[in-house]
Amino acid sequence: MLIVHHLNNSRSQRILWLLEELALPYEIVSYQRDPQTNLAPESLKKIHRLGKSPVLQDGDTVVIESSAIIEYVVRRHGGGRLAPAEASPDWPRYLQLLHYAEGSAMLPIMLKLYLSRLGGAGAPLEPRVHGEIENHLGFLDGELGGADFFVGDTLTAADIQLSFVFQAARLLYGLQKFPNLARFLEKMQVRPAYKRALERGGPYAFG
């Protein structure tokens, strides 16, 4: 049985969505952020010493990092779903976008979050951070164009991985300049599997 150690309002929500899309059985161990610090509770460190979420348990195997968890689940349990075949011309694009989401696109958005907590002290850095947000979101908006999905003509795990980037950006910066990304989120959030993941995961500020 797959077990997801799920922190509220976190990237682990998309792991639940992934598992729902694949119709895989799983259990959730839920954790709540500290209301004062917004950090994960110390109890998460009993599962992995970093105390971060998501964490996936598959028997004796423990996997951290969203991209690694997604690749692990799709390769081990996906049965050929949610990813193009490695021989497909779409596979390099899929792999690139899957890792780009956390490797590059999330960084300026996280910086925006940290700056918002600094108040006026962070103001000198805002133009640079905003420029990087627009650079990355502009790239992705263009990559999607008028398509429904980022890779091919069906949902892949890359779409699921990228979703949190756009959700966080919408909350912290806005997507008015990126209509393709806003449209993409609207379509993803009406998918039955997405809704089931929200029902199981609980309240979600990025929904």
N, C-alpha and C positions, 0 to 999 in steps of 0.2 A: 504493500500500500504506500502510495506517495503521501508525504506529509509536508505541508507548506507552513512554515513559521511566518505568520502574517502580521505585520505591523500596520496599524491603522494609518490612513493617509500616506501611503508609501508606494514605492515601485512594486511591491509584492502583489498589488492588486492586478497587475497585468499578467502575473504568473497564474493567478486564479482564472483569468480570462483565457489564457492559453489552454489550460487544462479543461475548461468548459468547451472550448472549440473542438478539442480532441476527444471529448466525451470520455475522459479518463477518470476512474474513481480516485478520490483523494480526501484527505482529512486536513482540517485547519487547526493549528494551534495559534490562538490570537494573543496579541500583545497591544498594549495601549501606550501611547506616548505620555511622557511626564507633562502635565498641564502647564508647568512653569518653564521648563527648559525645552520642551518639544522633542526631547531625545528619547530613544528607545530605552526600555527598562533594563536593569542589570540582568534580569532573568534570561535575556536573549544570549548572554555570554555562556550560559550553560550548554547551548547548542553549538555555538561557534565563538571563539574567543574575541572576535571583533565586535560582537554584539550588534550586528547590522542585519537588516532585512532587505530582500528575501533570503531565506535559507530553505533549501529543499532536502528532505530526507527520503532516500529510496533504499529501504533496508538498512544496511550498514554504511551506505554511501551518503555523505553529506556534501552538498554543492552550494557554493555561494556565488554571488555576482549574477545579475539578471541575464546578461548575454550567455554566460556559461550554463545557467539553468535552462534557458530556452533551447540552446543547442543540445544539451544533454537530453531533455525531454523529447524533442523532435526526433533526434537520432535513435534513442533507445525505445521510445514508446509511440512515436508518431505514425509508424506504418506508412511512411511515404507522404504523409499529409503535412500541410503548412510550410513546405519548403520545396523548391524545384530540385530535381535530380541533379547530382553533381556533374553529370555529363551535359546538362542543359546549358544553353547560352545565357540563361537567366541566373544561373547559380552565382557567378562572381558578383553581380549586382546585389543579389539577395544577401550574400555574406558581408559585403561592404556596408550596406545600410543597416544590417543587424548590429554591427559593431560600431558604426559611426554614431548611432543614437547616444550611447553612453561615452564613447571614446572622445567625441568632439562636440556634439550638439548640446549636451547637457551642461558643459562647463560654464558658458556665459550666463545661462539661466540660473545656475546655482550661485554664481557671483552676484547676480541681481538680487537673489534672495538674501545673501549675506549683507549686501549694501543697504538693503531696506531696513535691516536691523541696526545699522550704524547711524541712521539719521543723517544730519548734515555732515558728519565726518566722512561719509562715503561719497559726497557730491563730486569731488574732483575726478573720481574714477567712472562716474556714470556715463559720460559720453563714449568712452572706450568700450565699456561693457554693452551699452545699447547698440553700438556699431557692430559688435561681434554677434549679438543676438540677431540683428537684422541680416547680417551676412549669412549666418547658418540657416535661419528660417527662410530667407529669400532663396537660397540654394535649394532647399527641400520643396518649397512651393513650386519652383520651376521644374524640379525633378518629377513631381506628381503631375503637374499640368492639369489637364482635364480628365485624367484617368481616375478610376475608383480606388486602385491599389498601386502600391509603389513598385511591385514586381509582377509582371504578367497581368493576367485578367482575373485573378482570384486572390483571396486573402492568404497572406503568408505570415510567418512569425515575425518578419521584419516590420510589418504593419503594426503588429501588437507591441513590439519593442519601441517603435517610434512614437506610439500614441502618448506615452507619458511625457515626452518632450513637448508635445503640442499642448497637452493639458496644463503642464506647469507654466509654459510660456503664456497661455491664454490667461491664467490667473495672475501672473506676475508682470506681464508686459502688454498683453492684448494681441489678437490676431487680425485686427482690422486691415493691416497691410498685406495679409497673406490669406486671401479668400480661398485658395485651393486647400490649405491646411484646415481652415475652419469648416469647410464643406466635408472634408475627410473625417474630422472628429464627429460631426453630426451623424454621418452614415455609420461609423463604427459603434456609436453609442446606442443605436437602435437595434443592433444585432442581438438575437435572443441569448447567445452565449455570454455576451458582454453584460446583459441585464442579470443573468443568473449569477455571474461572478460578483456583481454588486450586492445581490441578495445574500449571498453566502459570506462575503467579506465585510459587510456592514457599512455604516456611513463613510462616505468618501468625499473629501473636500474638493477633489479634482474632477468629479463627475460632471 
